[in-house]
């Protein structure tokens, strides 16, 4: 069972590395991190409860928002999608960082 999971993960990573642009390889790990954080936040809510509900909402909003922004960044930096997005990569990264900081400030404001 464990060997099958390793084989699946290896095949997936090989296929992704062939399709992705060279500079976007670490974005997959970043996307997985935020998906894990969102799942962990929901798991903690189920196990512990949601007494400070605004803290739960802030954490979930931040992790899902960062996940969405990172997927959008990866799509925009992907070379096969370059016909739709005609921005320079430096502009795309600047937009990503500005919106990420704004998202973090909004999540902090949920905390009260």
C-alpha positions in Angstrom: 0.0 0.0 0.0 2.8 2.4 1.0 4.8 1.5 -2.1 1.7 2.2 -4.3 1.3 5.7 -2.8 5.0 6.4 -3.4 4.7 5.3 -7.0 1.7 7.5 -7.5 3.4 10.5 -5.9 6.5 9.9 -8.0 4.6 9.6 -11.3 2.5 12.7 -10.4 5.7 14.8 -9.7 7.4 13.6 -12.9 4.3 14.5 -15.0 4.0 17.9 -13.2 7.7 18.7 -13.7 7.3 18.1 -17.4 4.3 20.3 -17.7 5.3 23.2 -15.4 7.6 26.0 -16.2 11.0 25.7 -14.5 10.4 28.5 -12.1 7.1 27.3 -10.8 8.2 24.0 -9.3 8.0 25.2 -5.7 4.5 26.6 -6.2 3.1 23.0 -6.0 4.6 22.6 -2.6 3.2 26.0 -1.6 -0.3 25.0 -2.9 -0.1 21.7 -1.0 0.9 23.6 2.2 -2.2 25.9 2.1 -4.5 22.9 1.3 -3.1 21.1 4.3 -3.5 24.2 6.5 -7.1 24.6 5.4 -7.8 20.9 6.1 -6.0 21.1 9.5 -8.0 24.2 10.4 -11.3 22.4 9.7 -10.1 19.3 11.6 -9.2 21.4 14.6 -12.7 23.0 14.5 -14.3 19.6 14.5 -12.1 18.2 17.3 -11.7 21.2 19.6 -14.7 23.3 18.6 -15.2 26.8 17.3 -15.4 28.9 20.4 -13.5 31.9 19.0 -15.4 31.6 15.7 -13.8 34.7 14.3 -10.4 33.1 14.7 -11.6 30.0 12.8 -13.0 32.2 10.0 -9.8 34.3 9.8 -7.5 31.2 9.6 -9.7 29.5 7.1 -10.2 32.6 5.0 -6.4 33.2 5.0 -5.4 29.7 4.0 -8.1 29.3 1.3 -7.4 32.8 0.0 -3.6 32.2 -0.3 -4.4 28.8 -1.9 -6.5 30.5 -4.5 -4.0 33.3 -5.1 -1.1 30.8 -5.5 -3.1 28.7 -8.1 -3.8 31.9 -10.0 -0.1 32.8 -9.9 0.8 29.4 -11.2 -1.7 29.6 -14.0 -0.5 33.1 -15.0 3.2 32.0 -15.0 2.6 28.8 -16.9 4.0 29.1 -20.5 1.1 27.1 -22.1 -1.4 29.7 -20.8 0.7 32.7 -22.0 -1.7 33.6 -24.9 -4.3 34.6 -22.3 -2.1 36.6 -20.0 0.1 39.2 -21.6 1.7 40.6 -18.4 5.4 40.6 -17.5 6.3 38.0 -14.8 7.6 40.8 -12.6 4.2 42.5 -12.7 2.4 39.2 -12.0 4.6 38.6 -8.9 4.1 42.2 -7.7 0.4 41.8 -8.0 0.6 38.5 -6.1 2.6 39.9 -3.2 0.4 43.1 -2.9 -2.8 41.1 -2.9 -1.3 38.5 -0.4 -0.4 41.3 2.0 -3.9 42.7 1.7 -5.4 39.3 2.3 -3.4 38.9 5.5 -4.5 42.3 6.7 -8.1 41.3 6.1 -7.6 38.0 7.9 -6.1 39.9 10.9 -9.1 42.2 11.0 -11.4 39.1 11.4 -9.6 38.4 14.7 -11.0 41.6 16.1 
